[in-house]
């Protein structure tokens, strides 16, 4: 039996009547952020951002599958009001945020990737610190009741898995792509990430109807 929060999220799932016009300027802002990096030919930031966004889609897909197979709850749910609920744990506002978050966080990286901060390689330092920061934001959203957690091993009392699997993997992959020397490698890696996402959406969503 689904939890109350899961049922609330399901009630909004892909309901076009929830649409709000503020989605359009949000989309324009995302396009602008990427257009600026293309104009500057800043491929490091561009592909780091896409890698971050693609990793979030991967997480959102398996989160939806958890709900499908348990019929209890997703690991996290987005039950607050939204202009469009894409998946049970992902709305259009969250997706747009992740689309630009990777670029914003990658801008913090020092040019010298060998530099250490407090004895920690700077890529790992920023990945860990930024992951913790993001989880703190999630805790605030959970407190507000718009981001729900129904499992004892994924909540404010046990935030470790949220840090590692909710965000750290995003940052590790994003920064890895950022540091790739070849644009071709960046394109290949990002294409593989999104290729897996798209294939999963086609199979689990459109064909099987599990999402």
C-alpha positions in Angstrom: 0.0 0.0 0.0 1.5 3.4 -1.0 2.3 5.9 1.7 0.3 9.1 1.9 3.1 11.2 0.5 3.5 8.7 -2.5 -0.2 8.9 -3.2 0.0 12.7 -3.1 2.9 12.7 -5.6 1.1 10.2 -7.8 -2.0 12.5 -7.8 0.1 15.2 -9.6 2.1 12.9 -11.8 2.2 14.2 -15.4 -1.0 16.1 -15.0 -1.0 18.9 -17.7 -3.7 20.9 -15.8 -1.0 21.8 -13.2 0.9 23.8 -15.8 2.0 27.3 -14.9 3.5 29.9 -17.2 6.5 30.5 -15.1 7.9 27.4 -16.6 8.7 29.3 -19.8 11.0 31.9 -18.3 12.7 29.1 -16.3 13.3 27.2 -19.5 14.6 30.4 -21.1 17.0 30.9 -18.2 18.4 27.3 -18.6 18.9 27.9 -22.3 20.6 31.2 -21.6 23.1 29.6 -19.1 24.1 27.0 -21.7 24.2 29.5 -24.6 26.7 31.7 -22.6 29.0 28.7 -22.2 28.7 27.8 -25.9 29.4 31.4 -26.9 32.5 31.3 -24.8 33.4 27.9 -26.0 33.8 26.8 -22.4 33.3 23.1 -23.1 34.5 22.1 -19.7 31.6 23.8 -18.0 29.1 22.9 -20.6 29.7 19.2 -20.5 30.2 19.2 -16.7 26.7 20.7 -16.4 25.2 18.1 -18.8 26.9 15.2 -17.0 25.5 16.5 -13.7 22.0 16.7 -15.2 22.3 13.3 -16.8 23.3 11.7 -13.5 20.3 13.2 -11.8 18.0 11.7 -14.5 19.6 8.3 -13.8 18.8 8.6 -10.1 15.3 9.7 -10.7 14.6 6.7 -12.9 15.8 4.1 -10.4 13.9 6.0 -7.7 10.7 5.6 -9.7 11.5 1.9 -10.2 11.8 1.5 -6.4 8.2 2.7 -6.0 7.0 0.5 -8.9 8.5 -2.7 -7.3 7.6 -1.9 -3.7 4.3 -0.2 -4.3 5.1 1.6 -1.0 7.1 4.7 -1.6 10.0 6.1 -3.8 13.2 6.7 -1.9 12.3 10.4 -2.2 9.1 11.9 -3.5 8.2 15.4 -4.8 4.8 15.9 -3.4 4.7 19.7 -3.3 2.8 21.8 -5.8 4.5 21.9 -9.2 3.9 23.2 -12.7 4.6 19.6 -13.9 5.5 16.4 -12.1 7.7 14.4 -14.5 8.4 11.4 -12.3 7.4 10.6 -8.7 10.5 12.3 -7.3 11.1 14.8 -10.1 9.2 17.9 -11.1 10.0 20.4 -13.8 11.4 22.9 -11.3 13.8 20.4 -9.9 14.9 19.3 -13.3 15.7 22.8 -14.5 17.6 23.4 -11.2 19.8 20.3 -11.8 20.3 21.4 -15.5 22.2 24.5 -14.4 23.5 23.3 -11.0 26.4 21.3 -12.5 27.6 24.4 -14.3 27.3 26.6 -11.2 29.2 24.1 -9.0 31.9 23.5 -11.6 32.7 27.2 -11.7 34.0 26.8 -8.2 36.8 24.5 -9.3 40.4 25.8 -9.2 42.2 25.7 -12.5 45.0 23.6 -10.9 43.3 20.2 -10.3 46.4 19.0 -8.4 45.9 21.7 -5.7 44.9 20.5 -2.3 42.5 22.1 0.2 43.0 21.0 3.8 45.1 18.2 2.5 42.3 16.9 0.2 42.5 17.0 -3.6 40.4 20.0 -4.5 38.0 18.0 -6.8 37.2 15.7 -3.9 37.0 18.5 -1.4 34.4 20.4 -3.5 32.5 17.2 -4.3 32.1 16.4 -0.6 31.4 19.9 0.6 28.9 20.6 -2.2 27.2 17.3 -1.6 26.7 18.1 2.1 25.4 21.5 1.2 22.9 20.0 -1.2 21.7 17.6 1.5 21.2 20.4 3.9 19.0 22.1 1.3 17.1 18.8 1.0 16.6 18.6 4.7 15.0 22.1 4.6 12.7 21.0 1.8 11.8 17.8 3.7 11.0 19.9 6.7 8.7 22.1 4.5 7.0 18.9 3.4 7.6 19.3 -0.3 10.4 16.6 -0.5 9.4 13.4 1.3 11.4 10.5 2.7 9.5 7.4 3.8 12.4 5.0 4.5 14.4 4.9 7.8 17.7 4.5 5.9 17.2 7.6 3.8 16.2 10.6 6.0 17.5 13.3 8.2 18.6 10.9 10.9 20.7 8.9 8.4 21.9 11.4 5.7 25.0 9.4 4.7 23.4 7.6 1.8 21.8 10.8 0.6 25.2 12.5 0.5 26.9 9.6 -1.3 24.3 8.3 -3.7 22.1 11.4 -3.8 24.9 13.9 -4.8 28.5 12.7 -4.4 28.2 10.5 -7.5 26.9 13.5 -9.5 29.8 15.7 -8.5 32.4 13.0 -9.1 31.2 12.3 -12.6 30.7 16.0 -13.4 34.2 17.0 -12.3 35.6 14.0 -14.1 34.1 15.2 -17.3 35.2 18.7 -16.6 38.8 17.6 -16.4 38.8 15.5 -19.5 41.4 16.9 -21.9 39.5 16.0 -25.1 36.1 17.5 -26.1 35.5 14.2 -27.9 35.8 12.3 -24.7 33.4 14.7 -23.0 30.9 14.3 -25.8 31.2 10.5 -25.7 30.8 10.3 -21.9 27.8 12.6 -21.7 26.3 10.8 -24.7 26.6 7.5 -22.8 25.0 8.9 -19.7 22.0 10.3 -21.6 21.9 7.3 -23.8 21.3 5.1 -20.8 18.7 7.5 -19.4 16.8 7.7 -22.7 16.9 3.9 -23.1 15.6 3.4 -19.6 12.8 5.9 -20.1 11.8 4.2 -23.3 11.9 0.7 -21.8 10.6 1.3 -18.3 8.4 4.3 -19.1 6.9 4.1 -22.6 7.0 0.3 -23.1 6.5 -1.2 -19.6 4.7 1.8 -18.0 6.7 1.4 -14.8 7.6 5.1 -14.4 
